[in-house]
Amino acid sequence: MRNSFAGQKSISDTGTVTAEFAMILPAVMTLVVLLLALVSAVTAHLDCQDAASAAIRQLVISQDVQQARDAALLAAGKDTIMKIQHSGKQVVITTTCPIVPDTEGWLPLSVNGRAAGLIDD
């Protein structure tokens, strides 16, 4: 016996695909946005670490704080904050970089980079 309903669509199945897509789309978009935010945070962290490394390298070579600041700003951008700590001959530079540009100062989203070096007198 053949099924007489084979190959026929019922009236209730016509909107099923659209409904399933509408249910899944917000979850997929949330995952995409979270993935992009994670990539942005990792990239900012790497840039901030590069800025600290460039600043300590410049400070060890030239022993000029302004050149070290310029190297950090060049590596990570104009919003980079650099702190220098001296302990004898050891110098530690900590950089703080925003993950996303925040002109209003509402988002405290930032990452840190840290590098150390020795300065000869």
C-alpha positions in Angstrom: 0.0 0.0 0.0 1.2 3.4 -0.9 0.8 6.3 1.5 -1.5 8.8 -0.1 0.1 11.6 1.8 3.7 11.1 0.5 5.1 14.2 -1.1 2.3 16.5 0.2 2.9 19.3 2.6 0.3 20.1 5.2 -0.9 23.6 5.7 0.6 23.8 9.2 4.2 23.1 7.9 4.5 26.2 5.7 5.8 28.5 8.5 7.9 26.0 10.4 11.2 26.9 8.9 10.6 30.6 9.4 9.6 30.0 13.1 12.7 27.8 13.7 15.0 30.5 12.1 13.4 33.2 14.3 14.0 31.1 17.4 17.7 30.3 16.5 18.8 33.7 15.2 19.1 35.6 18.5 21.3 32.8 20.0 23.5 32.7 16.9 23.9 36.5 16.9 24.7 36.5 20.7 27.5 33.9 20.1 28.9 36.0 17.2 28.9 39.2 19.3 30.6 37.4 22.2 33.2 35.9 19.9 34.0 39.3 18.4 34.3 40.8 21.9 36.7 38.1 22.9 38.8 38.6 19.8 38.9 42.4 20.5 39.9 41.8 24.1 42.7 39.4 23.2 44.0 41.8 20.5 44.0 44.7 23.0 45.8 42.6 25.5 48.5 41.7 23.0 48.9 45.3 21.9 49.1 46.4 25.5 51.9 43.8 26.2 53.7 44.9 23.1 53.5 48.5 24.3 55.0 47.6 27.7 57.8 45.6 26.0 58.5 48.5 23.5 58.6 51.0 26.3 61.0 49.0 28.6 63.2 48.4 25.6 63.4 52.1 24.8 63.9 53.0 28.4 66.8 50.6 28.8 68.4 51.7 25.6 68.0 55.5 25.9 67.2 56.0 29.6 64.7 58.6 28.5 61.2 58.4 29.9 59.6 60.5 27.2 61.0 58.2 24.5 59.6 55.2 26.4 56.2 56.9 26.6 56.3 57.6 22.9 57.2 54.0 22.1 54.2 52.8 24.2 51.8 55.2 22.6 53.0 54.1 19.1 52.6 50.4 19.9 49.1 50.5 21.6 47.5 53.9 20.7 47.0 57.3 22.2 44.7 56.1 25.1 47.5 54.0 26.6 48.4 54.8 30.2 52.0 54.0 31.3 53.3 53.6 34.9 57.0 53.3 35.8 58.2 51.7 39.0 61.9 51.9 40.0 63.5 49.5 42.5 67.2 49.9 42.4 68.4 49.1 38.9 65.2 47.2 38.1 62.5 49.1 36.3 58.9 47.7 35.8 56.6 49.3 33.2 52.9 48.7 33.4 50.6 49.8 30.6 46.9 50.0 30.7 44.9 50.0 27.4 41.2 50.3 26.8 39.5 47.3 25.0 37.0 49.6 23.2 37.2 53.3 22.7 35.1 54.9 25.4 34.8 58.7 25.0 32.3 59.1 27.9 34.3 57.0 30.4 31.4 54.7 31.2 33.0 51.4 30.4 35.9 50.3 32.7 37.0 47.7 30.2 40.8 47.7 30.0 43.7 45.3 29.9 47.2 45.5 31.3 50.7 44.8 30.0 53.8 44.5 32.1 57.5 44.4 31.3 60.7 44.6 33.4 64.3 45.5 32.7 67.6 46.5 34.2 69.1 49.9 33.8 72.8 50.5 34.1 74.0 53.7 35.7 
